[in-house]
Every structure is written in C-alpha cells, then in structure tokens.
C-alpha cells in the first residue's frame, strides 16, 4: 500500500520533467500570482487535507460507529480494485456532469475552469470547499472500509490520482488502441475548452461519455482555456460564500 501511495507523487515529478522537455503549443496563457495560489492550495487540499480526513474516517470514525461493517464486501483483490477504478469512476462521471449542468454546482466547479492554461499544475485547482464534495472524498473512505481488500481499493484510487495528473498534462501522444476507451490528455483538454466545456466528463474512461452522448472525440486542442467571467482569486477560493455574499 505504501508503494501505491507514492504513485501520484512519482507521476507528478515525471510529468513535470516531461512537460519541461516537451513544450507544447497549446499551453495557453501564463499563470498569474492568483493562479499559482489556486493551484498550490489545490495540491495541499488534495495531497494533505483530503487524504488525512479520509484516513481518519476509515480508521477512527467508521470503526467506532459501525465496527461490524469492516471488510464485509468479499470482493478480493481484483474486485476491490475495479470497484474504485471503474464503479467510482462512473459515479464521478455523473457528478462531474452535474457540476456543469446545475447552476448552483457550476459555481462550485467553475474555479477549476478559470485556469488560463491546463497542465499538471492545474490538476487540483478548485474552491476550498469543493475538494470535500467530490465523489472520491465522499465515498472512498466508506467503500475502502467495507472492502475485504482495502489495499486493492486504495491502489485503484492512487492510479486514478496519477491518471488525473496525466490527463491535465500538456503531453501529446496517440495510442490508437486506447482511443475512446481511456481519457487521454487531448480528451480532457477539450473538456477545458474556454468556449465549449460541456463534453468529456469522464475521469479514467471515455466509455461513459460515449454511452451517454457527451463525448467529443476530436484530435485538436483548444485555442483558449479559461471560461469567461473569472472573479478574483479570493472569490474563487471561498466559493460559494463569497459568490453568494456578492451576488
């Protein structure tokens, strides 16, 4: 389990080096100081605050209130891994689509799309409260607690986190066998198109988008990323409170 926990960090530094070596023409506009605040706060939330809260729930809270449920799902290694990597991914697709389609939820998600460019640094950019509303944060601690192989479930979560970095990266590559099955960087970059961001909601898999008619399978990258109407960074970080107070 310890080795799997290092996967996102390893992926970040590997992609960081590759992005520096493979400069792309579609990197968008440079980050301002406020953008760096958003990006770095997101990494802190996703890399420290959220994992610690999930660990506390799985090791302290659930054992206290529901001790008999520990490991009651007899899924085995493969089943526990697929529960996270496939089933939770589908739940994320549904939630991500709702974040875009429901105005109140879009306010919570919009700071991620205010990024002037998309690369590994923008991966965790979000309003502070939004980090605790993602399906990963809401269901992973509980499902991991219920699984008979929480290590395999956790491995699926770490692989998803590493792939999250990859799909936000600027790397250009084409693997025909993966097209339309897994979300490649160009697929997610098209989701971040500043003019059209209502497609490609999947995280690991493009299959969900293809099934429900939200796939955009084009090969080009956006001309511009940030959606219009970007508020000051303080408003973005403190959404929804500042948004509603200033509405």
C-alpha positions in Angstrom: 0.0 0.0 0.0 2.9 2.4 0.8 4.3 1.9 -2.7 0.9 2.7 -4.3 0.6 5.9 -2.2 3.8 7.1 -3.9 2.4 6.7 -7.4 0.7 10.2 -7.7 3.9 11.9 -6.4 6.1 9.9 -8.7 3.7 10.7 -11.6 3.8 14.4 -10.8 7.6 14.7 -10.9 7.9 12.5 -14.0 5.2 14.6 -15.8 6.8 17.8 -14.6 10.1 16.8 -16.2 8.4 15.6 -19.4 6.4 18.8 -19.7 9.5 20.9 -19.4 11.2 18.9 -22.1 8.2 18.7 -24.4 7.0 22.2 -24.6 3.6 22.3 -26.4 2.0 25.0 -28.5 -1.3 24.6 -26.6 -0.2 25.6 -23.2 -2.4 28.7 -23.1 -1.6 31.9 -21.1 0.9 32.1 -18.3 -0.3 31.8 -14.7 -0.7 35.0 -12.7 0.1 35.0 -8.9 -3.5 34.3 -8.1 -3.5 31.3 -10.4 -0.5 29.9 -8.5 -2.3 30.4 -5.2 -5.2 28.4 -6.6 -3.0 25.7 -8.0 -0.9 25.3 -4.8 -3.8 25.4 -2.5 -5.4 22.7 -4.5 -2.4 20.4 -4.2 -2.4 21.0 -0.4 -6.1 20.1 -0.2 -5.9 17.1 -2.4 -2.5 15.9 -1.2 -2.8 16.6 2.6 -6.2 17.7 3.9 -8.4 15.3 2.0 -6.2 12.2 2.5 -6.0 12.9 6.2 -9.7 13.3 6.6 -10.3 10.1 4.6 -7.8 8.2 6.8 -9.5 9.5 9.9 -12.9 8.4 8.7 -11.6 4.9 7.7 -9.5 4.2 10.8 -11.3 6.1 13.5 -14.9 7.2 12.7 -16.3 4.1 10.9 -14.7 1.5 13.3 -16.3 3.4 16.1 -19.8 3.8 14.7 -20.0 0.6 12.5 -17.4 -1.9 13.6 -19.3 -4.9 12.2 -19.1 -3.5 8.7 -15.3 -3.6 8.4 -14.4 -5.8 5.3 -18.0 -7.1 4.7 -17.7 -6.8 0.9 -16.0 -10.0 -0.2 -14.6 -8.6 -3.5 -11.0 -9.9 -3.4 -8.1 -8.0 -4.9 -9.5 -7.6 -8.4 -13.0 -6.8 -7.3 -11.9 -4.1 -4.8 -9.6 -2.5 -7.4 -12.3 -2.4 -10.0 -14.8 -1.0 -7.5 -12.7 2.0 -7.3 -11.2 2.3 -10.8 -14.5 1.6 -12.7 -17.5 2.0 -10.4 -16.3 5.1 -8.6 -15.2 6.5 -12.0 -18.8 6.1 -13.2 -20.1 7.9 -10.1 -17.6 10.7 -10.8 -18.8 11.0 -14.4 -22.3 11.5 -13.2 -21.2 14.1 -10.6 -18.9 15.9 -12.9 -21.7 16.2 -15.5 -24.0 17.6 -12.7 -21.3 20.1 -11.8 -21.6 21.5 -15.3 -25.3 21.3 -15.8 -26.7 22.5 -12.5 -26.1 26.3 -12.0 -25.5 26.0 -8.2 -23.0 23.2 -8.6 -21.3 25.0 -11.5 -20.4 27.9 -9.1 -18.5 25.3 -7.0 -16.7 23.8 -10.0 -16.1 26.9 -12.2 -12.8 27.9 -10.4 -11.3 24.8 -12.0 -12.2 26.1 -15.4 -10.9 29.6 -14.8 -7.4 28.3 -15.2 -5.8 30.2 -18.1 -4.0 27.1 -19.2 -4.1 23.3 -18.5 -1.1 21.4 -17.3 -0.2 19.3 -14.2 -0.3 22.4 -12.0 -4.0 23.0 -12.7 -4.9 19.4 -11.8 -6.2 20.1 -8.3 -7.3 23.8 -8.8 -10.7 24.2 -7.0 -12.5 26.2 -4.5 -11.6 25.1 -1.0 -15.0 23.6 -0.1 -15.2 21.7 -3.4 -12.4 19.4 -2.5 -14.6 17.8 0.1 -17.6 17.4 -2.2 -16.0 15.2 -4.9 -17.3 11.7 -5.0 -13.8 10.4 -4.3 -13.8 12.2 -0.9 -17.4 11.3 -0.1 -17.4 7.5 -0.9 -13.8 6.3 -1.0 -13.3 6.2 2.8 -16.5 4.2 3.3 -16.1 1.8 0.4 -12.5 1.2 1.4 -13.6 0.4 4.9 -16.3 -2.0 3.6 -13.9 -3.9 1.2 -12.2 -7.0 2.3 -9.1 -5.8 0.4 -8.8 -2.1 1.2 -5.3 -2.2 -0.1 -6.5 -3.1 -3.6 -9.3 -0.4 -3.4 -6.7 2.1 -2.4 -4.5 1.1 -5.3 -7.3 2.0 -7.7 -7.6 5.4 -6.0 -3.9 6.1 -6.4 -3.9 5.1 -10.0 -6.8 7.4 -10.7 -5.0 10.2 -9.0 -1.9 9.6 -11.2 -4.0 9.5 -14.3 -5.7 12.7 -13.2 -2.3 14.4 -13.5 -1.6 12.8 -16.9 -4.9 13.9 -18.4 -4.2 17.5 -17.3 -0.7 17.4 -18.7 0.5 19.0 -21.9 1.9 15.8 -23.2 0.9 14.8 -26.8 0.8 11.2 -27.6 -1.6 8.9 -29.5 -2.2 5.3 -28.7 -4.9 4.1 -31.1 -5.8 1.1 -29.0 -6.8 3.4 -26.1 -8.7 6.0 -28.1 -12.3 6.1 -27.0 -11.7 3.8 -24.0 -9.4 5.8 -21.7 -9.3 9.6 -21.2 -6.2 10.9 -22.9 -4.8 14.4 -22.4 -6.3 15.7 -25.6 -9.7 14.5 -24.5 -9.6 16.3 -21.2 -8.1 19.4 -22.7 -11.1 19.6 -25.0 -13.2 19.4 -21.8 -11.4 22.6 -20.7 -12.1 24.5 -23.9 -13.0 28.0 -22.9 -15.8 28.2 -25.5 -17.2 24.7 -25.1 -16.7 22.7 -21.9 -19.8 20.5 -21.9 -18.2 17.2 -23.0 -15.7 14.5 -21.9 -16.8 14.4 -18.2 -15.1 11.0 -17.5 -12.0 10.7 -15.4 -10.5 7.3 -16.3 -12.8 6.1 -19.0 -14.2 7.8 -22.2 -16.8 4.9 -22.3 -19.3 6.8 -20.1 -19.2 9.8 -22.4 -19.7 7.6 -25.4 -22.6 5.8 -23.8 -24.4 8.9 -22.7 -23.6 11.0 -25.8 -21.3 13.6 -24.2 -18.1 12.5 -26.0 -16.0 14.9 -28.1 -13.5 12.8 -29.9 -11.7 15.5 -31.9 -8.0 15.4 -32.1 -7.3 19.1 -31.8 -6.6 21.1 -28.6 -8.5 24.3 -27.6 -7.4 27.7 -28.8 -8.2 29.1 -25.4 -8.9 27.6 -22.0 -10.3 29.9 -19.3 -14.1 30.4 -19.3 -15.2 34.0 -19.3 -16.1 35.8 -16.1 -13.2 34.8 -13.9 -13.6 36.5 -10.5 -10.7 37.5 -8.1 -8.8 34.6 -6.6 -10.3 35.2 -3.1 -13.8 34.8 -4.5 -12.7 31.6 -6.3 -11.1 30.1 -3.2 -14.0 30.9 -0.9 -16.8 29.9 -3.3 -19.7 29.6 -2.5 -19.6 32.0 0.4 -18.1 35.0 -1.4 -20.1 34.2 -4.5 -23.4 34.3 -2.7 -22.5 37.2 -0.5 -21.6 39.3 -3.5 -24.5 38.0 -5.7 
